[in-house]
Amino acid sequence: MGLSLPASLWVAVPGLHALNRVIGRPDLCTCPKVQPDMLNVHLLAHTHDDVGWLKTVDQYFYGIQNDIQHAGVQYILDSVISSLLEEPTRRFIYVEIAFFSRWWHQQTNRTQEIVRDLVRQGRLEFANGGWVMNDEAATHYGAIIDQMTLGLRFLEDTFGSDGRPRVAWHIDPFGHSREQASLFAQMGFDGFFFGRLDYQDKKVRMEKLEMEQVWRASASLKPPAADLFTSVLPNMYNPPEYLCWDTLCADKPVVDDPRSPEYNAQKLVDYFLQVATAQGGHYRANHTVMTMGSDFQYENANMWFKNLDKLIKLVNAQQQANGSRVNVLYSTPACYLWELNKANLSWSVKQDDFFPYADGPHMFWTGYFSSRPALKRYERLSYNFLQVCNQLEALAGPAANVGPYGSGDSAPLNEAMAVLQHHDAVSGTSRQHVADDYARQLAAGWGPCEVLLSNALARLSGSKEDFEFCRDLNISVCPLSQTAESFQVTIYNPLGRKVDWMVRLPVSKHVFLVRDPSGTVVPSNVVTLPDSDSQELLFSASVPALGFSIYSVSGQSVRRPQAHTLRVRIQKPASRVLAIQNEYLRARFDPYTGLLVELENLDEKLLLPVRQGFYWYNASEGDNLSTQVSGAYIFRPSRQEPLPVGRWAQTHLVKTALVQEVHQNFSAWCSQVVRLYPGRRHLELEWTVGPIPVGDDWGKEIISRFDTALKTNGLFYTDSNGREILERRRDYRPTWKLNQTEPVAGNYYPVNSRIYITDGNVQLTVLTDRSQGGSSLSDGSLELMVHRRLLKDDARGVGEPLLENGLGVWVRGRHLVLLDKARTAAAGHRLQAEKELLAPQVVLARGGGAPYHLGVAPRTQFSGLRRELPPVVHLLTLARWGPTTLLLRFEHQFAVGEDPGGNLSSPVTLDLRDLFSAFTITHLQETTLAANQLSARASRLQWTPNTGPRPGPTPHLSPSRLDSSTIELQPMEIRTFLAEVQWEEDS
């Protein structure tokens, strides 16, 4: 049964019970009354609850280990709810749904009803609404969307539209990305509040009255699709000085009894009026906010509210007493924004981002872009595994959850991944025992997904195999392939296009026969790893779109000649050529130093001298300019020039029909394999760094640097959360005149997936396998920080040096290097980055399993799509939403103007009719990006940019008028759908 969707079939989908309410903004009806001719001070009672930092998530929730930090989230929520019931004007905002959902499930029905009432009345307002308040530098956009969807879905299911957050609230992340703002806009938020921005930037904004503006967060999406009103909070996210009334503070309470010797009410009121007036002078409207709360505050909420009640009463009494023009009220971010919107002002427009962040001279928060690289890689790998898990759960239907291997479940990994997006998790800025706990949560999430994959693969292949998952392939360990005489390899491809993938498995025998799904023998090689007795089997697998291929491997008793390997010594004559090459690329190395010296694109006839090596910055321990040291957050080298890890590398050359490699050994703790596979258009650099020696009492920060003669004019380019590309200029900020105090750290930017340099004709791009810090510190040069190990704490609260004495001390990763013409480079790096992120998942089994259905022959190949997706379309999400509902996201993965010679930057039309082979779509509804409201009914506050008249909203046609089976995607557009489906077996 094909997809046939007449207008009447675009109907409501279960799970969105509150989406079909009348269009309008009933949420704003509950806002408090303001005084139009006064300065209105909106008091925002809030708590900032880190989902792990100095303590683990559980320790924070339950209030354990208060000797480390006094914090117990369960008590905060108990106390706040009680205090809100005491006085009807009180309001409170809450943010972290990872904590709130846990607390909610522990409450009685009566308490839940009380909370629902408070939410309905607008007195308990959710801001942001993600599972966590995610980091913005080290996070990938797909994982950001997933964690926001998880939190917002809980709120929608629990409170309906009453609980739907209207504002994004990122008060603590250490710098802000443009892509994050774009995603928030597409999720339907009215505006965005944040606390941290560069100290120089803030000073200029306060002077120019630009603490609030419209952020145009996409160069591709048509305004106002990615426009987001953005407000910088006046005091980061803390209360004004002397006005903190929490058990964690030492400020004096309001004493309003004039007979008391401690009476201070008048003095506090005068001070408050002074602070409010001064603060209001930096904002354009007659409204300003004060954040009344901070980290883990409100455990005794009565203490805060009792003093705020008094403050409000006393300050407002001054209006009658002496004509004060200040009005103070309990409010929320959404209500403040509503008042600002009604002022009908026009706002300046920002088009860049807020990186890097410095909170003082010599204090650049650019170290965390690279901190804890092992955890950063584990998070990225887990994103891949979660997408595979989600897809197979959707393709196999209910059989994935309950089957021969037990109960499969994607939820634990989904929640663990959401926790990892927190701004002290993937950022690498937590204490060591907390980082260990983050890794534990990921590992625990993998288990139920492995069961799910086993159930799904058995159902889709028709064979119940004894599946094994090799989690340690990066260190060449896999017990099954290393011990079994024969085994089968299932390779699952999560992309919407066929891929050819080089499978590498550790083995113990020398000779194997590998057969493809049709039984045909395919070429394979066994390569001996240098400096070890370990061997790896290599073969190229072809895997269909959104599907799998099963290859069989059997050991042979007859020994074939071993793969040709050649050892190259350093002391060779100069005429000796050391190079590797395939049909597209050639890489040449200096035979004396063993270093890469030249890269050639044979297709495009481009020859680029490029020298690559590893260097280390000596971490500053403070100097006469500043006491600031390098730490988990801060990057501050003691000198501008890094030192080479090794001036030459010992090399070893491996050449077989399936791979050519140069193994480089720079030192006892730094090595690299430079690799070329047949048919690949990129050079792979697999580096291994650690343990970084610190016995000399010098903290070290290790970089991989590429030096070329390209004339780059101080410019380089980095991605924003793996999506759009931003131009960076050395020692420059687009919106203010920079006083550069750190020529190295002050030019570092987050690199989530790629960094490149170009002279306008030739482009050198490096793709990463995790988030790293990167820069171009001189023309033609490009560097990425791969590891750091430090001996001092940088005084930002962690109270512990970034030593990583556990497993994270030793790190392996990959950089993929592409050399292209600048005009056509995007086609290469866009599609290759997608393949890197969603690399195939390899699952092993001994073979010979029982049939899933008696009398039905097993299949060795499967595709979940009836036709491949075009190259520009990325299937961002395919996941179960309800018993018969799936969540679908399709994304145009090219930006406007990225493919001037071709059509990859053009709009694309996608026909959903019969697109999927495993199920039939019966009903479809389009939603906003986080799937918590129907796109046809979503409304955002509109803001007028000072660049011209306010652009009108440009929504898609409402679902009732959509074509029955096709959707159009503009460059960089993501469209989200809830689909009612019928699985193949059920029809």
N, C-alpha and C positions, 0 to 999 in steps of 0.2 A: 504494500500500500504506500503510494507516494505522498509527498507533501502537497496538500491542496488546502490553501488557506484563504477562503473567501472572507469578506469583511466580518461576517458574524463569528468567525472562529478565533479572532484576536480577542480572547476573553480572559477573565480573571484566572490567576493561577493560585492554587493553595499555597499558604505560607506568606502571602502578602495581604493578610486580612484587612489591614488598615489603609491600603493604598487607594482604594476606590472612593474615599471620602470626597466631599465637594472641594473643588479648587478654591484656594483662599489661604489665609494665614491665621487660622484660629489660635495658633501658638502665641501670636503677638498680642492677643486680647487680654492675656493674663499679666501683661507688663505693668509695673507700677506707674503712678501718675508723676509727671515731672513739672517743674516751674519754667514756663517758656522764656521768662525774662530774667532768669538767674543762671548762675553757673551751677549746673547739676553734677554732683559728685556721686558716681555710681560705685557703691561698695560691693566688691565681688568676694564673698566668703568662699574660700576654696582650700583644698589640700592638694599637695603635689606628692603622689605616691609612686615612687620608682618601682617598677616590676623587676626588682633585683638591682643591687648596687653594692652596698657594704655588707648586706645580708642577702640570703637567697629569697626567692619569691615566697616560699612557705614560712621562712623565718619572719619576713615582714608582715605577712598576713596574720599569723598567730601571735606576733609579739614575742618571739623567742630571741635569745641572745641580745637582750637590751643593754648589755655591757658594751656591745659594739656600737649600737645606735638605738636610742629609745624610739621604737616605732611598732605599732600594732594596728594594722588596717581594720581588722574586724571591730575593734573597739571604737575606732574613728567613726565608722558607719553607724554603729549602735548609738553613739553619743549624738551625732548630727541629727538623726531621725528624731530622737527624744527632744532635742532642743528646738527643732523646727515646729514641733507640736505645741510648744510652750507659748509661742507668740506668732500670730498670723502674718506679720509683715516680714518675718525673717526669710531669707532665701539662701540657697547653697548650690554650688555647682560641683559635679563629680565627673571624672574623666576616664580613669583606667578600668575598663570593663573586665579585664583579667581578674582583678580583685572583686569588683562589684558583683559579677556573676557568681563567683564562689560564695560570697556573703549571702547573696539572694537565695541560693539553693539551701542554705542552712536556716532560713527564716520560717516561722509559722505562717499559715494562710492568713491569719489576722494581720501580722506585721506586713506581709506582702500587700494586702489590701490598703493598709495605711500608706505605704510607700507609693502605690499606684495613685492614691488620692493626691499626695504631695506633688507627684509628677504632673497630674492632670491640672493642678492649680498653678503650675509653673514655678512652684517654690523649691522643688528639687529639679534642677536642670542639668541635663547631660551635655557636656561640651566635648567636641572631637568624636568621642564614641568608638574609637578603635579599641582593639584588645589591649593595646599599649599606646603610649605616645612615642611613635617611632623615631629613630635616628633619621637624618636626612642626607648624610654623606656616604655611609657605608651600606645603604639599603638599595636593593634592586626594586624597580617599580612594580614588578609582578608580585613580589612579596609584600610590598606596602599595600597594594590593592587587596590582597588576600587577608591581611590582618585587619584592615579597616572593615572589610566585608563581614568578617567573623564577629567583631564587636557590634557593628551596626545591626546585624541580623538579630543578635540577642536582644537588643533594645526594641527592635520592630516586633519581634515575636512576643516580648514581655509586656510592652507598654503601647504598642501601636504607634500612630503618628504623634501621640502625646510625648513620647520619649525620644523622638527623632532630633538629634543635635542639629542646630542651625549654624553653628560656628565651629571652625577648626581652631584648635588651642594647643600650640606647640611652644609652651613657655620655657622649656629647658634645653631642647636640642641645641647643639653648639655650632650654629650656622644653618642657613636655610637654602634649599635647592629650588630652582625654578620649576623642575618637574613636579616636585611635591605640591607646589601651589596649583599647577595645572591639574593634577589629579584631584585635589580638593575642590576645585571649581567644577570639574566634571562629576563629582559626587553630589553636587547640589548645594554646597555650603554658601551662606550669605557673605561670609568674611572669615578672616584669619587673624588670630592674635599670637604674637610671640614675644619672648622676653629678651633674648640675647642677640645683639648685633655688635659689630665692630665699634670700639670706643670712639674712633675718629668719625665714623659714619654717623653715630648717634649725635655727636656734638653738632655736626653740620645740619642734621635733620631738625634738631631742636631750634637752631637759629633760623632755619628757613621755613619752619612750621610744616615740615614734611614727615612728621611722625606717622602720618596716615596717608595712604595713596592707593591707587589701583595698580595691581601687579599684573602686567600682561605676560602670562607665563608660558606662552607658546608662540613660536615664530611661524607655525604652520596652521594651527586651528584658527578659524575665522572669529574675530571678537564678536560677542563677549564670551565665547565658549570656554576660554581658559583665562578670562579676566577674574581677578579675585581681590576684593577690597582687603587691604592689609593694614593692621594697626600694631605699632610697636608699643608695648606696655611701658609705662613711665619708670617703673622701679624694678626691672627684670620681672620677677613675679612675687616679690616680697612686699610687706606692708611698709609704709613710710617709717623712718626712724622714730623710735620712742612710742610707736603705736602698735606694738605686737603683744597681744594678750593671750598667749598660749602657755601651757605648762612648760614648753621648751624655751620660752623667752623670759627675760628678766625685767621687762618694762613695768612701770608702776601702773596699777589699774586706775580707772576713773574713780576718784573719790569726790562725790558731789554733795556731801554733807558739810556745809560751811562751818559747823561747830568742831569738825575733826581737825586736829593739828596736821593731819596728812592731806587736808583739802587741796585739790589741784585742778578742779574742773575748769575754772576760768582760764587758767594758764594753758591747759590742754586744748581748750576751744580756740583760744587765740593762736596757738601754734598750728592747729589743724587748718584754720582759715588761711593762715600764711602759706602753708604747704600747698593747699588746694589752689590758691590763687596763682602761686608761682608755677605749679604744674599746668594749670589751665592755660597759662600764657604760651605754652609750647604746642597747643592743639588749636585747631581752627574753629571748632564749634563750641557752643556753650555747654558742652558735656565733657566730662573726663572720668577716668576709672581709677580706683585704687584696689589693688589686689590684697585682700585682707586674709592672709594665710601663707603657708610655705610648706617645706618638706615635712610630710607626715604630721601636720598639725591637725587640731580639732579632736584629739583623743579625749579631751575634756571640753567639748564644744560649748558647754554652758559658760565657761570662762570667757571665751571669745564673744559669744552673742550677748552676754550680760553687759559687757563693756561697750560693744557696738550699739546696743539699744540706748545706753546712756549718751553716747557720743552723738547719735542722730538727734535725740531729743534736745540736748543742750545746744548743738550747733544751729538747729532749725529755730530754736527759741530766740536766737540772736536776730532773726529777720524782723520780729516784732520789736524786740528790745532796742536795737540800735540800727535798724535798716540794713542789716547784712544782706548781700546779694548772693549768698551761697546756700544752696539747698542740697542736703545729703540724704541718700536713700539706699536701702537694700536693693540690689539690682542683679542682673545677670549679663553676660556678654551679648546674648541675643537681643536683650531689651535695649542695651546701650547702642548697639548697631542700628536698631530700628529707629531710635531717636536721631542718630546721625544721618540716616538715610532720608528721613523726613526734612532735614535741613536743606536738602536739595542743592548742595554745593557741587562744584566741579573739582576733580582731584588730579594731581600730577600722576604720571604713568611711569612705572619701573619695568625695565625689560631684561635686566641681567639677574644675578642672584646675590645671596648674602654670604658668599665664601671668599676668602677664608675669614674666620672670626678671630679677633684679638681682643682681650679685655684690658690691655695696657701695652705700652712699648715693650718690645722684645717678647711678647706673650702670645704667640700664635698657636691656636688650637688646631694644628695640622698634623700632629703626631698620631692622633686616634684614627686618621684615615688608614693607617697601616698596623695599628696595635693588635696583638694577638692574631697573627695571620692564619694560624691553624684553625682557630674558631671561625674566622671569616670564611675559610674554604669549606669547613664542615657545614656552615649555614647555607652556602651556595649549592653544595652537593645535595643538601636536604631539600632545598627548593626544587631541584630537579626530581628527586625521588617522590616528593609530594605531588608534583604534576603528573608523574607516571601513575602514582597510586590513584589520584583523582580520575584520570582518564580511564583506567581499567575498571574502576568502580562504575563509571558511566557506561562503558562499552559492554560490560558483562551483566550489568543490571543486578538484581537482588542476589544472584548466585555468587557475586564477589564477597558479599558480607557473611553469608552462611553457606559453607561448603565442606568438602572432604577434609580441609586442613584446619577447620575450626572457624571462629568468628573473626572476620577481617574488618578493620575499621580505619578510616582515614582521619577521624577526628583527633586522636592523640597527637599525630604528627602535625596536623593543621594548627592545633593549639600551641605546640612546642615551637613551631616556626613563627607563629605570631609573637610569642614571648621573645624570641630571638631578635625581633625587629626593634625592641625597646632601645632607647638611646644610651643605655649603659651595657647593652648586651653585645650585639654584632659590632658595636663601636670599639669593643675591647677595653672599656673604661671601668669595669667592675673589679672587685677584689678577686684574688685567685680562686678561693673556694667557691665563689659565686660563678665564675667562668666555668669551673668544673661542673657545677650544677646545671648550667645552661646546656653543656655538652651532654650531660646525663639525660636531660629532658628530650633532647633530639634523639638520642640512642633509644630511649624508651618508646618514642613515637614511631621509629622504624619498624619495630617488631610487629605490631598489628597491621601495618601496611604490607609487610612481607607475607603475612597470612592472606591478606586480601589479594595480593598479586598472585599467589599460588592458586587460590580459588578461581580467580579470573582467567589465568593462563590455562588452567585445566579445562575450564568451561569453553574457552574460545578455541583451544587446540584440540579438544576432544580426548585428551590423554592425561591421566592422573599420575604425574611424575613426582619423584622425591626431590622437589626443588631445593636448591641451595643458593644462598646469596653470599657473594664474596665481598665483604666490606673493606678488605685490606688490599685491593688490587694496586693501589697507589704505591705500596711498598712490596709489590710482587709476592703476595701471599694469598693462596687459595687452596685449601686442603684437598678439595675434590679433584681439581685439575692436576694437582701435584702427585696424587696417589692412584687415581683410577686408570685402568688399562684403556677404557673407552668411556666417553661421556657425550652428552649433547649440550649445545649452547643455544639458548633462546635469547635473541637480541630484539628488544622492543624499542621502537622509534617514536618518540612523542611529538615529532614534527608533522606538519601537514603536507610534507613532500618526502619522496623517497630519499634515503641517504645511503651512501657507500661509506662504511666505517671500518677502520683497521682494528680488529680485535687483537688484544695482547693478553695472553694468559700464562701464568707461571706453570711450568711443567718439569717433570724429572726425566722423561725419556727424550731421546734425540730425534726420533723419526715418527711422524704422524701422517695419517691420511685424513683430510678434511673434506666432507661432502656438503653441498648446498641443499636447500629444501627439496630439490628435484632428484637428489642422489648423485649429482655430477661432482666429480672430484675437482676441487679448486686449489689453486696454488697456495702453498703455505711454507713458512720458514721457521726454523728454530734458531734463536739468537742467544749466544752466551753473554751474560751481562759482565762487563769488565770488572776486575777486582772482586769477583765472586764466582762461585760455582753455579749460581742460579741461571736457569734458562727460561726463555719466554717463547711461546708459540705465537706466530703471527699469521693471520689470514684476513683477507678483505671480505666483509659481509655486505650484501645488498639487502636493505630492509625497506619494505613498503611504507607509505605514509600512514601514520597513526596505527601502526601494526607491528607484527613481529615476523621474523624468519627463524627457523630452527635448523642449525647446522650440527652435523654429527662428527665427532672426532674419535679416531681409533688409532692406538699405538701399533706400530709395525715392528716385526721382529728383525726384518732386514734393515741394516743401517744404510741410509742414503749418505752421499757425501755431505759433510757439514756445510752450513752457510759460509761463504767466503768471508773471512775476517782478516783485516790487515792491521798490524800494529805499527804505528808511526812514532819514531823517536824524535825528540826535540832537536838533537844534533844532526839534522839532515842538511845537505847542501842547499843553497838558496834556490837552485833551479827546481827543487822538489815542489810539486804542486799538491796542495792539500785542499780538496774541494769535494762537495757533494752536489748532486744535480738530478733534477727530474725533467719532464718535458716543458715545465713552465718556469722553473727557478734554478738558479745556480748560486751557491754560497761558497766563497773562497776564504781560506784561513791563512794567516802568516805561518809558514812552516817553522820559523824560529820561535815565535812567541806562542803559537797555538791559538791566537785570538782571531775571531771573525774580523775580516777587513773589507769584504766586498759582497754586495748582493746584486744579482742581475735578474731582471724580469725578461725572460727570453721571448715571450709572446709580444711584449710591447717594446722590446729593444731598449730597455732602461738599465743603465749601469750606475750603481750608487756605491761609492766608497763609504763603508759604514763600519765603525769600530765599536765592538761591544765588550764590556767588561764589568766586573763587580768592584764596588768601592764602599768605603765606610766613613760615615761622619762620626767624629768624636763628640759624644753628648756633652753639652755644657753642664757644668756644676755651679754656674753663677760666675760673674766677673764684675769688674768695676763699673760696667754700664748698667747691670741689673743682676739681682740675686736669682733670677728665674733659671730653673734647670729644665732639662728635657725629662718628660715623664709620659704616663699613659695618654694624657691629653695633649700636652705641649711638645712641639718639636723645636729644639733650639740647639743647633750644632755649635761647638766651641770655635770653629773656624769655617770660612766659606768653602775652602777647597777640601773635598774628601780625599782619603788615602786609598790607593788600590789594595784590594784584598790580595792580589798577586799580579806581578807585572807580566807573568807568562803562565801558561797552563800546560800541564802534561797532557798529551792527547793520545787518543786511541780511535782508530777509524774502523767502522763496521759497514760493510756493503753487502746487501743481498738484493734479490729481485724485488723484495717488498719494502725495504727500508734502507736508507743511507744515514749513518749517524757519525758525528764527531763527538767523542766523549772528552770533556775538558775537566781537568782537576786543578783548581786554583790554589787550594790550601787544604789543610786537614778537615776544614769545616765548610768548604764551599766548592761545589762542583756543578757541572751542567752537561746535558746532552743536547746537541743541536741536531735536529732530525728533519728529514724530508721523506715523505711517502709519495709513491707514484700518484699522479693525477691531482695533487694538492697544490693550491696556489699560495700557500703560506709556509713559512719556515717556523718550525716548532722549537722553542727553547725550554727545555725542562730543567729547572734549577733546583738544587738541594742546598739548603743553608742551615747550619746549626750543628751542635750547640755553639752559639756565638761565645768566644772566650772572653771572660771579664776578669780573669785572674790578675790582670794588670791594673785593676780598679778603674778602667775606662769603660763607660757605657758606650755601646756601638749601635749605629743605625745603618743598615746595609741597603745599598741601591744597586740596581742593574742599569747601566747607562749606555746609550747609543749616541755616538758622535759622528756627524756627517758634515759635509761642506754646504748643505742647503742654506740658502739665504732666506731666513724666516722672519726677519724684521721684528724680533721680540715677540712674535705671536706663536701660540700653540693652541690646541683644541682638546677639550675633554668632554666626556658624555655627562649628562645629568641623570643619575639613577638608572643608567643603562638605556636611556631613550634619546632625547634631543641632544644636539651637540652645541656647546658654548665656546665662543672664542675667548681666549685668555691672552692678556698682554702683560709682559714682565714689568714689575714695579708700577702697576697702574690699576686704578679702579674706575669704572665708567661713570660713577655718580659723585665722586669727590676727589680732591687733589690729595693723593696719598703721601704721607710722610713715612717712607719705608725704613723700619728699624731693624729688620731681619731679612737680608737679601736672599737667603735660601728659604727659610721656613715661611716667609711672607709671600713667596711665589708658589707655594705648594697648594694643589687643589685635589679634591676627591676624584679618583678615577674608578668608576664602577665597572666598566667593561672595556673602555678604549681611550687611548690618547694618541694624537697624531701631530706631525709637523709637515708643512708643505711650503714650497717656494712659488706656488701657483701653477706649476707644471707637474712636478713630481711630489708624491705624498708617501711618507713613511708612517705606517699605522702599527701600533702594538695593542693587541687585545689581551686582556687579563682574565684569569680564571677565578678571581675574587676581587673585592674592593681593596685598593691600594692608594697611597698618596703619590702624586706625580707632578712633574714640572718640566720646563725647558729653561734652564738657567743661563744658557748662552745660545746664540743662533746656531741652528743645525743640530742642537743637542736635545736629548729627551731622556728622562730618568724616571724610574719607578722604585719606590721603597718596598723591599720584599720582606724585611724582618727587622726587629729592633729589640734590644735587651738592655735595660737601664738599671742603674744602681741607686738612683735617688727618686723620691716622690716629688711630684711637681706642684704640690700644695693646692690642689683643687678638690680635696676632700677624700680621696681614696685612702691616703695614709699608708701607702705600700708601694714599693718600687715595682716596675714592670719587669720582673726577673724571669717569669715563666720557667720554673724549674721542672715542671712535669713534662707531659708528652709534647706540649706546644713549643718546646725548646728546639725541636728539629722539624723543619718545614720543607715541603716539596711543592712546587707549583709550575705553571706553564705560562709562557708568553708566546703569542702567535704573532709573527711579524709579516706584514704585507707591504709590498712595494708596487705602487700603481701610478697611473696618470691621475692627477688630481680630479679631472672631470668625471672619471669612471670609478673612483676609489670607493664611493659609498656602496655600490652594488656588492663589492667584495667584503667590506667590513661589516655591513648590516647583516648579510646572510650568514657570514662566518660566525659572528657574535651570537646569532640565534642558535646555530649548531653547537656552539661551545656551551651555551647555557642549558640547552635541552639535548645533551648528548644521549645516545642510546643507553638503555639499561640492560646489563648482561646478567642472565640467570642461568645457572647450571643444573644439570640433573644427570643421573647415571643412565637414564633411558630404560626402555622396556616397561613403562608404566601401564596400569590397567586402563581400558577405555572408559571415558566419562559417561558415554551412553552406549549400552550394549548394541552391537550391530552397526554402529556408526564409525566409519574410518576416521582416524585422527587427521588433522591438517597440519602441515609444516610451515604454512605461510598464511598470514591474515592481514587485511587492511581494514581499519574502521571507516575508511572513506571510499566512496564509489569513484571519486576522481580527486586528483591532487589539488591542493589549494595553489593559486598563483603565487609566485615568489614574494610579492609585496604583502601578502596576507599571512598574518601569524595567528594561529589558534591559541589565544592567550589563556583561556580557561575552558575546560570541559570537565564538569564536576557534578556529582549528585547534589540535588537541593532538597528533594522530598521523595516520597515513595515512588512517584511516577514523574518527577520533575527534574530537569537538568538545568544547570547554569552554564551559559555559553558566552564567551567573549571573543569577538573577532577584532583584529587590530591591523591597521595599515602601518607597516613598520618603516616606511620611508618618509622623510620630511620634504616640504616644498623645496624645489630647486636642487635636490641632491643628485638627480640623474639627468643633467642637461641634455645629454645626447640620446637618451632613451625614454621609456615611458614608465619607469619605476616610481616616479614622483607624481604620477597622474592618479585621479580617482579610479577606483576599481569597483566593478559590480560583481557580487557573489550570489550565485543561485543556490539556495538552501534545499531545493527540491531533490529528494533522494540523495543528499550529500553524504549522509552517514549510512553505513551498511548494517550496523548492529541494531539500529532502532529507527523508528519512523517518528517524525515530529508531527503531532496532531494539532497542537495549539501553541501559539508563540506570543510572548509579550515583551516589549522593549522596556528596559529600566534604566535608571541612572547607573553610573559606573559601579557603585557599591551594592547595587541590586536591592536597595531598601525603599525605593519609590518608583512608580511608573513614570517613564520619561515624559509621557503626554500630559501628566498632571503635575509634574515638578515645576515649582516656581522659585526663582531666586530674586533677592533684592537687586535692582538695577542701579548702577553707579555711573555718573557722568565723568568721563575722562576729560582733562583740559585740552586734549588734542583735537577736540571737535565735538559735534553733537553725540549724545548717548546712542550707541548702536542698539538697535532693537534685538530682542532675542531671535535666534534663527533655529527654532526647533525642527526636528524631522517631522514629516507628516505624522499625524496621530495614527496609532496602530490600525484604526478602522479603515484608514485610507492607504495603508501600505500595500505595495504590490504583493500578490499572493505568495511569492517565493523568493524574490530578490532583494538584496540590501546593497547599498552603495557605501563605500568607505572613502573618505577624503584623506589626504596625507596626514599621518600621525593621529588619525581618529580611532578611538576604541568604541565599539558598540556592544552593549550587554543585553542579553535576552534570558528570560525564563521560558523553558520549553517543556510542554507536556509531551511525553513520549510513550511509545509502545515498543517494547523490545521484540526483536525478531522472533524469538521462541514463543512469545505470547500471542502473536497475531494469528 
